[in-house]
Amino acid sequence: MEEIDSSLTYKAAGVDIDAGEALVERIGPLAKSTTRPEVLGGIGGFASLCRLPTGYREPILVSGTDGVGTKLKTALAANRHDTIGVDLVAMCVNDVLVTGAEPLFFLDYFATGALDVETAATVIAGIADGCRQAGCALVGGETAELPGLYHGKDYDLAGFCVGVVERDEIRPRTDLAVGDVVIGLPSAGLHSNGHSLARKVVLEHLALPLDATPPELEGASVADELLRPTIIYAAAFRALKGTAWKAAAHITGGGLVENPPRIFGDDVQLAIELDTSTWRLPPIMKLIARAGVAELELRRTFNCGLGMIIVVPPDAAADILATLGPDARVVGSLVPRDGGDAVRFR
């Protein structure tokens, strides 16, 4: 009979099953705090069950998936993990919201080289916070300990959101027209895009430490600004329910140059004209601009202070602005394309 080697265990290979089970125990109450009436069962099964909400005549499911990119490197360097989960939810939910959908449920994927239960629980607490803000249920996820793929306690995140919308309320509408008003909702800062450039400029080119407080940041530290969480715009879209809004664009990777035109079909000869005097460039982007980044590069990389834009008919603009609250403002309008760029700035 072959001799048993007691050192040949999963834990010795770098995977701690006990830590994984401890994390599941921590996750249960967090997921429960996000539940919706449609959710069947709880965390721990092989898959999650959720019924469609009542009241829909022809419900259409809408799905979105995303991560938070190199913002994770800053969270790891600063050892601040309490809001990165909010970012994960925001990046998925905001994409679903622009279709007119109500976020229904969310799943996460957490992968690491060596599972640190405290760090993982803090990240997932942020995911639960984001789900509560979005009004969707955290119904499950996956925690993977991959010592041969990730270094030490480094981790990566991915999220997946499903929403539901009435078929005849799907956005964007097909009646976009010259003269339609563009309303902007402010961002909190970088959100979760452009961090590779932001880190290169701030941490390498300017050589600022994470605890530095340059005057451009108005009292905040570099870490504060780089890790400021992405706004979840679910409350704004709940307020839009039943109004005449036509389309919306989540300003993510590609910034103000590439995201707004996504509301147009291929045959629409329209452009978006934005008046840059109507909103404020966030402090972190002012710092990046003053370091020498060109204006076009800034606009095609970052949200530049607008996290979401919403297109509305001109005769409904005043009422919708009042519905959205004081942070919303008119930032532009739809104009003829006339062979020019799809987004123009003045």
N, C-alpha and C positions, 0 to 999 in steps of 0.2 A: 504494500500500500504506500502511495506517495506521501511524503511528509508535508504537513500543512504549515505554511509560512504565515504567522499571525500579523506580519507587517504588510501583507498584501490586502489592503482594505480600501474601500471607496474613499474614506476620510484621508488615508495616507496618500491617495492619488490626488487629493485636493478638493474633494466634494464632501461637505459636511451635511449629511441628511438631517441630523438633529437640529442644526441651525435652521435648515429649511422648514422643519416642522414648527420650530419656535416662531418663525416669521409668520407662518400661516395662522398661528394662534393670535398674533398681534393684528393681523389684517382683518380678521372676522368682524370686530366691532366697527372698524373704519368703513368697511363695505356696507354694513348694516345701516350706518348713519346716512347713506346715500340712496337707500332703497326707494322704489316707486311701487305703486299698487300692481303694476303689470308684471313685476319680477316674481318668478316662481322658484322657491328654494333659495339656498345661500351658497357661500363660498365652500369649495371642497370637492365638488363633483367633477366628472370628466368634462362636462360642458355646462353652459348656463342657459336657462330657459326664461323667455320673456314673451308675454302675449302683446298683441298690438293694442294701443289705447282704444277705448270706445269713442264713438262719435264721428269716426271718419267714414265717408261714403266710398271713396276709392283710394285707400292709403297706398303710398309709394314709399318704400324703404330707401334711405339715403345713407351712404357709408363714406367714411374718411379715415385715413391713417397718416401718421406723421411721427416725427421724433423732435428732439430739441437741439440736435447738432452739437457744435463745439462749445456751446454754452455750458455743457457738462464739464469741460476742462476747467472753467472758472469755478464752478461749484466745487469740484474736487480740490482745486488749489486753495480755495478760501475755506474749505470744510464747512460749507453752508448748503444744506440739502433740503431746507424746509419749503422752498417755493418752486423747485425745479419740476415737481409733479404738477403744480398748477400750470406751468408752461406746457407740459405734455398734453394736458386736457385741452387747453386753449387752442393749441395748434390744430387739433383734430376737430373740436367742436365748432370753432369759428368757420372752418371750411364747410361744415354741414349747414350752419345757420344761413349762409348766403343763398342756399337753394330754397329757403322758406321753411325748412324742416325744423321740427321740435326734437332736440337731442333726447334719445331714449335710453341708451345704455352705452357703457364704456368698458373696454378691457385694456390691460397694460401688459407689457413684456419688460422684465427687469433682468438683465444679464450682467454677470460680474465674474471676476477671476477668483475672488474669495469672499464669500457671503459675510458681510457685517450686518448683523440683525438690526442694530440701532440705526445705522445709515439707511438700510432698506426700509425700515418701518417709518422713518422720517420722510423719505421720498414718497412712500405710498400714502402717508397722511396728507401730503400735499396733493396727491392725485385725488384723494377723497374730498379735500377742500374744493378742488377745481370742479369735481362732479357736482357738489352741492351748489356751487355758483351757477353751473350750467343747467341744473335741474335734471341731470341724468343719473342713472344708477351705475355704480361700479359693481359689475356682476361677476367679474373673474379676471384672471390673468395668468401669467407664467413667470416663475422665478427660475433662472438658469444659472448654475455655477459652472463656469467654463475655464478652469485654470490653465488650459493649454491655449486659450484664445485671447483672454484678457489678462492684463498685468495686475497682480495683487488685488487691491480693493477697488480698482477702476471699475466703472459700470457703464452700461448703455441702456437707453430707454426707447421703447416704441409704444405707440398707443393706437387704438382702433375704436371709432365711435360709429354708432348707428342711430339714425333719426328717422322720423316719419313725417310725411307731408301729404296733404290732399293733392291729388293729381292736377286739378285745375288751379292750384295755388303755387305751383312750382315756379321758381324764379331762375334765370331772368325771363321777363316777359318779352314778347316779340314786337311790342309796339314802342320801343325806344325811339325817340324823335329829337330832332334839333330843338333846342330850347329847354329840354328837360334839365332839372336842377340837380346838381351833385352836392350832397350833404356829407360832411366829414365828421367822423368820431375820432377823438385824439387817441394816440398810442401812449403807453407809459414810458416809452423809450425804445430801446432796440428790439424789444420782444424776443423772439427766438430765431432771428435771421441776421445774417451778416456778421456773425461773431468771429469768423476766421479773419476777416478784414479788421474788425474792431480790435481784436486781440493783437494783431500784427502792428497796428498803428499805436495803440495805447500802451501795451506792455513791452513791445520790442522797439518800435521807432521812437516813441517818447520816453521809453524806459521807466514808466511809472509803476510803482509797486501797488498792490491791491488795496493797501490802506491809505494811499495818497488821496489828498483832497484838493485838487487843482481848482483855481477860482472859477473855471468854466462850469464846474459841476455844482456850484451854488450850495456848498456845504456837505454834499454827499461824497462818499469815497468812491474810488474806482470800482471796488467790488460791489458796492450798493447799486451803481448804475448798470454794470454789466449783468447783474443778477436780478434787476428789477423785473418782477413777473409780468408775463403777457396778460393783457386784459382779455377777459372772457366777455363777449358782447351779447350773451344770451338775454339779459334783461332788456337791452335795447330792442332786440328782435321780438321779444314778447310784447313790447310796447307797440311795435309796428303791426302786430296782428290786426287784420281788418282794415288797414289803411291802404292807400293806393300806390305804395312803393313798387317800383318796377324791377330793380336789380341792385345787387350789392357785390362788392369785391373786397375780400380779405387781403390786406397788404402784407404779403409774406416775402419769401425769396423772389427776387426780381424787382422788389421795391415798387415805387410809383410809376416806373416805366413799363414793366411787363404785366403787372396784375390788373390794373383797371380795364385794359382792352379785352380781358377774358369774359366780360359781360356781353360782348358783341358776337353775333354769328359771323361766319366767314363772308357772308354777302352783305353785311351791314356797312354802309359807307358813312360811318359816324366817327367822331373823335371826342375825346374828353379834354376840355380846356380847364386847367387848374390855376387859380389865382394864389400864388405863394404868399401874398401879404395877409391872407385870411387866417392863417394858423401859425403856430410857433414851432420852430425847430428845437427838439429836445436838447438839453445841455450836453449829453454825451456825443451827440452828432455835431454840435458846434465845436467840441474839442477835436473830433476827428477831422472836420473840415479845416480847422485852423492848422492842423498838422500837415496839410497840403493835399488832401484828397480832392480830386476834381469834382465839380458840381454834378456832372452827368454820372460819374461813378457813385457818388453819394445817393443820387436818386434811383439808380438801377440796382442798388445793393440794400438800402435801408428803407424803412417806411417813412422816414423824414418827419415824423410827428403825426401821421394819419394811420391809424390801425385798421380802419374800415371806412369805405365810402359807400353811399347809398344814393341811387338815382330815383328821383321822384318827379311827378308832373308839376309844372310850375304853379298850377292853381291849388295844389295840395301842400306846397312846400312850407308855408307858414304854420299850418296845423301840425304837420309832421315834426317840424322843428320844436314846437311847443311840447309835443308828445315825448320827444327824445330827451328834452331837458337842456339845461344851460351849456353843457359841454359840446353839444352839436352845433354846427355852423355851416352855412353855405360856403363851399370852397371852389365852385366852378359850375360848368354847364356842358351839355352836349352840343357840339358844333359839326358842320359838314367836314368830312375827311378831306375832300378835294386833293387827294393824292399825297397829303402830308402825313406827319406822324400821328399815331393813334392817341398819344398823350402829348399835350402841349402845355407849356408853363409860361405864365406871364406875371 
